[in-house]
């Protein structure tokens, strides 16, 4: 795995409970796409699932995927024009 993926994984609640981690980890986890996926999966598996949280987190993930796809396509086109 890439180092960035490891960093995102360890800065989420997938590895440790956030209230046991330093406070800055919790602040970073709020903007971490891995944390969004972990929270969505955990909330969806509850007996009384919190679907508003699940759909919100999945929407954030979809927006991040679209944004990253757009930026990657734009960067690739700029690279092709430069060669």
Biotite code that builds the C-alpha atoms (Angstrom):
import biotite.structure as struc

atoms = struc.array([
    struc.Atom([0.000, 0.000, 0.000], chain_id="A", res_id=1, res_name="UNK", atom_name="CA", element="C"),
    struc.Atom([1.013, 3.553, -0.577], chain_id="A", res_id=2, res_name="UNK", atom_name="CA", element="C"),
    struc.Atom([2.237, 5.589, 2.424], chain_id="A", res_id=3, res_name="UNK", atom_name="CA", element="C"),
    struc.Atom([-0.632, 8.070, 2.053], chain_id="A", res_id=4, res_name="UNK", atom_name="CA", element="C"),
    struc.Atom([-3.179, 5.259, 2.317], chain_id="A", res_id=5, res_name="UNK", atom_name="CA", element="C"),
    struc.Atom([-1.485, 3.948, 5.466], chain_id="A", res_id=6, res_name="UNK", atom_name="CA", element="C"),
    struc.Atom([-1.540, 7.439, 6.947], chain_id="A", res_id=7, res_name="UNK", atom_name="CA", element="C"),
    struc.Atom([-5.247, 7.875, 6.185], chain_id="A", res_id=8, res_name="UNK", atom_name="CA", element="C"),
    struc.Atom([-5.985, 4.440, 7.637], chain_id="A", res_id=9, res_name="UNK", atom_name="CA", element="C"),
    struc.Atom([-4.160, 5.141, 10.898], chain_id="A", res_id=10, res_name="UNK", atom_name="CA", element="C"),
    struc.Atom([-5.800, 8.573, 11.221], chain_id="A", res_id=11, res_name="UNK", atom_name="CA", element="C"),
    struc.Atom([-9.274, 7.041, 11.311], chain_id="A", res_id=12, res_name="UNK", atom_name="CA", element="C"),
    struc.Atom([-11.343, 5.018, 13.726], chain_id="A", res_id=13, res_name="UNK", atom_name="CA", element="C"),
    struc.Atom([-10.609, 1.869, 11.706], chain_id="A", res_id=14, res_name="UNK", atom_name="CA", element="C"),
    struc.Atom([-7.509, 1.297, 13.848], chain_id="A", res_id=15, res_name="UNK", atom_name="CA", element="C"),
    struc.Atom([-8.380, 2.814, 17.226], chain_id="A", res_id=16, res_name="UNK", atom_name="CA", element="C"),
    struc.Atom([-11.292, 4.417, 19.004], chain_id="A", res_id=17, res_name="UNK", atom_name="CA", element="C"),
    struc.Atom([-11.008, 8.146, 18.424], chain_id="A", res_id=18, res_name="UNK", atom_name="CA", element="C"),
    struc.Atom([-11.762, 9.179, 21.994], chain_id="A", res_id=19, res_name="UNK", atom_name="CA", element="C"),
    struc.Atom([-8.639, 7.244, 23.077], chain_id="A", res_id=20, res_name="UNK", atom_name="CA", element="C"),
    struc.Atom([-6.465, 8.998, 20.489], chain_id="A", res_id=21, res_name="UNK", atom_name="CA", element="C"),
    struc.Atom([-5.006, 12.505, 20.821], chain_id="A", res_id=22, res_name="UNK", atom_name="CA", element="C"),
    struc.Atom([-7.514, 15.262, 20.079], chain_id="A", res_id=23, res_name="UNK", atom_name="CA", element="C"),
    struc.Atom([-5.769, 16.287, 16.851], chain_id="A", res_id=24, res_name="UNK", atom_name="CA", element="C"),
    struc.Atom([-6.405, 12.804, 15.409], chain_id="A", res_id=25, res_name="UNK", atom_name="CA", element="C"),
    struc.Atom([-10.126, 13.342, 15.855], chain_id="A", res_id=26, res_name="UNK", atom_name="CA", element="C"),
    struc.Atom([-9.937, 16.668, 14.065], chain_id="A", res_id=27, res_name="UNK", atom_name="CA", element="C"),
    struc.Atom([-8.013, 15.112, 11.170], chain_id="A", res_id=28, res_name="UNK", atom_name="CA", element="C"),
    struc.Atom([-10.429, 12.165, 11.036], chain_id="A", res_id=29, res_name="UNK", atom_name="CA", element="C"),
    struc.Atom([-13.349, 14.537, 10.427], chain_id="A", res_id=30, res_name="UNK", atom_name="CA", element="C"),
    struc.Atom([-11.859, 15.323, 6.984], chain_id="A", res_id=31, res_name="UNK", atom_name="CA", element="C"),
    struc.Atom([-10.546, 11.818, 6.257], chain_id="A", res_id=32, res_name="UNK", atom_name="CA", element="C"),
    struc.Atom([-12.371, 9.888, 3.491], chain_id="A", res_id=33, res_name="UNK", atom_name="CA", element="C"),
    struc.Atom([-11.376, 6.580, 5.104], chain_id="A", res_id=34, res_name="UNK", atom_name="CA", element="C"),
    struc.Atom([-13.134, 7.686, 8.288], chain_id="A", res_id=35, res_name="UNK", atom_name="CA", element="C"),
    struc.Atom([-16.244, 8.570, 6.272], chain_id="A", res_id=36, res_name="UNK", atom_name="CA", element="C"),
    struc.Atom([-16.327, 5.041, 4.847], chain_id="A", res_id=37, res_name="UNK", atom_name="CA", element="C"),
    struc.Atom([-15.709, 3.421, 8.248], chain_id="A", res_id=38, res_name="UNK", atom_name="CA", element="C"),
    struc.Atom([-18.486, 5.426, 9.919], chain_id="A", res_id=39, res_name="UNK", atom_name="CA", element="C"),
    struc.Atom([-20.925, 4.720, 7.072], chain_id="A", res_id=40, res_name="UNK", atom_name="CA", element="C"),
    struc.Atom([-20.221, 0.986, 7.209], chain_id="A", res_id=41, res_name="UNK", atom_name="CA", element="C"),
    struc.Atom([-20.537, 0.816, 10.998], chain_id="A", res_id=42, res_name="UNK", atom_name="CA", element="C"),
    struc.Atom([-23.772, 2.811, 11.078], chain_id="A", res_id=43, res_name="UNK", atom_name="CA", element="C"),
    struc.Atom([-25.292, 0.729, 8.270], chain_id="A", res_id=44, res_name="UNK", atom_name="CA", element="C"),
    struc.Atom([-24.668, -2.506, 10.184], chain_id="A", res_id=45, res_name="UNK", atom_name="CA", element="C"),
    struc.Atom([-26.480, -1.405, 13.341], chain_id="A", res_id=46, res_name="UNK", atom_name="CA", element="C"),
    struc.Atom([-29.835, -2.971, 14.201], chain_id="A", res_id=47, res_name="UNK", atom_name="CA", element="C"),
    struc.Atom([-31.430, 0.469, 14.058], chain_id="A", res_id=48, res_name="UNK", atom_name="CA", element="C"),
    struc.Atom([-29.273, 1.977, 11.343], chain_id="A", res_id=49, res_name="UNK", atom_name="CA", element="C"),
    struc.Atom([-28.772, 5.733, 11.253], chain_id="A", res_id=50, res_name="UNK", atom_name="CA", element="C"),
    struc.Atom([-29.445, 6.059, 7.525], chain_id="A", res_id=51, res_name="UNK", atom_name="CA", element="C"),
    struc.Atom([-29.100, 9.839, 7.416], chain_id="A", res_id=52, res_name="UNK", atom_name="CA", element="C"),
    struc.Atom([-25.482, 9.525, 8.573], chain_id="A", res_id=53, res_name="UNK", atom_name="CA", element="C"),
    struc.Atom([-24.842, 6.633, 6.177], chain_id="A", res_id=54, res_name="UNK", atom_name="CA", element="C"),
    struc.Atom([-26.161, 8.543, 3.162], chain_id="A", res_id=55, res_name="UNK", atom_name="CA", element="C"),
    struc.Atom([-24.347, 11.722, 4.198], chain_id="A", res_id=56, res_name="UNK", atom_name="CA", element="C"),
    struc.Atom([-21.018, 9.893, 4.466], chain_id="A", res_id=57, res_name="UNK", atom_name="CA", element="C"),
    struc.Atom([-21.590, 8.047, 1.187], chain_id="A", res_id=58, res_name="UNK", atom_name="CA", element="C"),
    struc.Atom([-22.468, 11.357, -0.469], chain_id="A", res_id=59, res_name="UNK", atom_name="CA", element="C"),
    struc.Atom([-19.240, 12.884, 0.806], chain_id="A", res_id=60, res_name="UNK", atom_name="CA", element="C"),
    struc.Atom([-17.317, 9.894, -0.548], chain_id="A", res_id=61, res_name="UNK", atom_name="CA", element="C"),
    struc.Atom([-19.013, 10.208, -3.944], chain_id="A", res_id=62, res_name="UNK", atom_name="CA", element="C"),
    struc.Atom([-18.203, 13.927, -4.061], chain_id="A", res_id=63, res_name="UNK", atom_name="CA", element="C"),
    struc.Atom([-14.566, 13.206, -3.190], chain_id="A", res_id=64, res_name="UNK", atom_name="CA", element="C"),
    struc.Atom([-14.354, 10.560, -5.935], chain_id="A", res_id=65, res_name="UNK", atom_name="CA", element="C"),
    struc.Atom([-15.834, 12.937, -8.512], chain_id="A", res_id=66, res_name="UNK", atom_name="CA", element="C"),
    struc.Atom([-13.519, 15.760, -7.471], chain_id="A", res_id=67, res_name="UNK", atom_name="CA", element="C"),
    struc.Atom([-10.411, 13.547, -7.545], chain_id="A", res_id=68, res_name="UNK", atom_name="CA", element="C"),
    struc.Atom([-11.438, 12.119, -10.933], chain_id="A", res_id=69, res_name="UNK", atom_name="CA", element="C"),
    struc.Atom([-11.886, 15.626, -12.320], chain_id="A", res_id=70, res_name="UNK", atom_name="CA", element="C"),
    struc.Atom([-8.532, 16.795, -10.963], chain_id="A", res_id=71, res_name="UNK", atom_name="CA", element="C"),
    struc.Atom([-6.725, 13.693, -12.247], chain_id="A", res_id=72, res_name="UNK", atom_name="CA", element="C"),
    struc.Atom([-8.240, 14.105, -15.713], chain_id="A", res_id=73, res_name="UNK", atom_name="CA", element="C"),
    struc.Atom([-7.314, 17.767, -15.779], chain_id="A", res_id=74, res_name="UNK", atom_name="CA", element="C"),
    struc.Atom([-3.750, 17.041, -14.678], chain_id="A", res_id=75, res_name="UNK", atom_name="CA", element="C"),
    struc.Atom([-3.393, 14.295, -17.280], chain_id="A", res_id=76, res_name="UNK", atom_name="CA", element="C"),
    struc.Atom([-4.622, 16.585, -20.067], chain_id="A", res_id=77, res_name="UNK", atom_name="CA", element="C"),
    struc.Atom([-2.166, 19.300, -18.979], chain_id="A", res_id=78, res_name="UNK", atom_name="CA", element="C"),
    struc.Atom([0.614, 16.717, -18.967], chain_id="A", res_id=79, res_name="UNK", atom_name="CA", element="C"),
    struc.Atom([-0.274, 15.529, -22.479], chain_id="A", res_id=80, res_name="UNK", atom_name="CA", element="C"),
    struc.Atom([-0.255, 19.107, -23.787], chain_id="A", res_id=81, res_name="UNK", atom_name="CA", element="C"),
    struc.Atom([3.176, 19.750, -22.266], chain_id="A", res_id=82, res_name="UNK", atom_name="CA", element="C"),
    struc.Atom([4.845, 16.867, -24.139], chain_id="A", res_id=83, res_name="UNK", atom_name="CA", element="C"),
])
